[in-house]
Amino acid sequence: MPQTQPQPLDLARGCPLAQPEPYARLRSEAPVSPVRLPDGGTGWLVTSFRDVTAALAHPQVSAQRHFQTSVNSVTLTPEEYLASGFGTSFIGMDPPEHTRYRRLLTGQFTVRRLKSLAPSIERIVDECLDALEAAGPPADLVTDFAQPVPSQVICALFGMPYRDSALFQERSHVIFRMERGKEELLDAMTGMADDMRALVRKKRESPDTSLLSGLIEAVPEDGTPLTDDELVAVGNLMMIAGYETTANVIGLGVLALMSFRSQWETLREQPELVDRAVEEILRYTTVGPFCLPRTAKADLELGGQQIRAGDPLLLATESANWDPAQFPRPEEFDVTRRPKRHVAFAYGLHQCLGQELARMEMRIAFGKLVRRFPELSLTVPADQVPMRTDMQIYGAHTLPVTW
Ligand code: HEM
């Protein structure tokens, strides 16, 4: 029986790796259910794999974000957002505007570029493991490994000096924190945009093999190359999208492997399982914003519910990845699981552009971690790990480890 009364969005978790409590019940009883949004409006929470993928592929579902899925201490006006250098982010666009950027970017994420990045990623991971070893035991795996690896990989992708990665990490942290003042937020955003603008200028003067140089030189089908403003917005989106996500999947992946010790032991004994382990970590943790925000462009039907044009849709990819209709025993973390299509990188037109880079990075990171620190363990019980319930992307704030 479809549920009709909007319920408050309850995303509290019983323990660090558990999913928000209402998801399991909603998936079986009301996979598309009315929900009260943090800003007071109403929308639809979509929790089943079938309905989440249907919505992500639906031509009448827009990626434009006119509402918020989390309670932030400040919200920027559209003018402030535009002025911050993040304004023209194609993650929130629909075709044909989205198609222009997407094609240009897809042309840059070539197998050749990924292959050429592999040696740099290997080196970055080795150096971060050296730093972790030098820092402990005990040491914080988040500060010494999960964060610096992806931030340095992004720098390598963009041809940005490594020394700039610490400042970038700090700014990104401010942007994703829920409690921050307007001035602090704008400072972080414009600071990132200014640095990106300077980098664009540098690459225009001396092009190299980086993705940013590739984007500068790429000519879209309409024949008009990207302007500096567009390059800054695309650059900022990629830096932000590629760093926080990967860092938190690495952190949560280690937390899962430590919490289910037998899975760490399996990976240690059969390191060739690392590809499967990475897919399972992605599925099990499904790091991202609380739900993917979408808006119905026209009246439509989803999961037996009548959705009206303009209604917000909150697509809970996290819940979809624990749907027993798609994954047998979904709440079991199993690094030997045969990979099956999951939605940790979403689905449809906005499916993650950096997913192959992220996969490569995580395979190298987990593969080397398990070989270098086979006796790795947490120094505190898993339920005492400080979690990022105050951030817009979930994960662990710190992971105290020993070996
Ligand atoms: C494990 C790491 C990652 C996860 C879990 C992840 C997840 C996602 C998800 C769920 C989306 C879809 C958002 C939506 O539809 O609203 C997305 C989009 C995107 N991601 Fe990733 N991502 C990861 C790593 C990366 C990396 C490394 C990059 C690039 C360096 C990247 C670049 C992008 C871009 C540019 C988009 C927007 C695509 C579009 O709108 O067409 N991501 N990502």
Boltz pocket constraint, residues with backbone or C-beta under 6 A from the ligand:
constraints:
  - pocket:
      binder: B
      contacts: [[A, 90], [A, 91], [A, 92], [A, 102], [A, 157], [A, 237], [A, 238], [A, 239], [A, 241], [A, 242], [A, 243], [A, 245], [A, 246], [A, 249], [A, 287], [A, 288], [A, 292], [A, 293], [A, 343], [A, 344], [A, 345], [A, 346], [A, 347], [A, 349], [A, 350], [A, 351], [A, 352], [A, 353], [A, 354], [A, 355], [A, 357], [A, 358]]
      max_distance: 6.0
